[in-house]
């Protein structure tokens, strides 16, 4: 649905923003679980190049039909990232990495598959670059398993949580550094009214929290709208001025 597409593009935009790419040159990015290439469209619009990997032939067929600009590879990332060392300037992944926690076959060991993915990704990334992986963890154990394997593979960094206090808009981005350790970016919506920062986001074990995370609307809150407008301004787009009415609830018209 168009709603899912919209959320997907917002998350792609945020993931690319968290990569902190150099502004003066085009970069080559890897898109893990690229699906039909929606994130790729955003990467292309920003003037960068990309290669997408996905395990679903059907999704890649859609990407081919849509004539996306990136190169596409049918592969299971649990078998590793088959590219030469230091090839990519960054990696993004939208809603894909949590699938590596599932053992779909008897032979599948999630920790091993995660380690294989992260260790080969580490090698394929240029020193000083980042990987930003947005994921829908089912519980805190999954988050810990994923993060632990990433660190074991040599990455530094950690989880950036946007809107940690909102059930609907809460988003997890695993932000990983290769080589030189950067400062972990701040999650959006993590400041309280008095400017105090909210300490560590709380992970809950309720599976239900994430069940409808996929298709549900991101909070159309004032903050969310202001953030989006600010991002567009930074991209040099024309944006309406902020007023006290920005983001106000309007009554339905009959």
Beta strands, then each sheet from edge to edge (+ up, - down):
strand 1: 28-32
strand 2: 49-54
strand 3: 71-74
strand 4: 88-94
strand 5: 125-135
strand 6: 156-162
strand 7: 171-177
sheet 1: 3+ 2+ 1+ 4+ 5+ 7- 6+
end
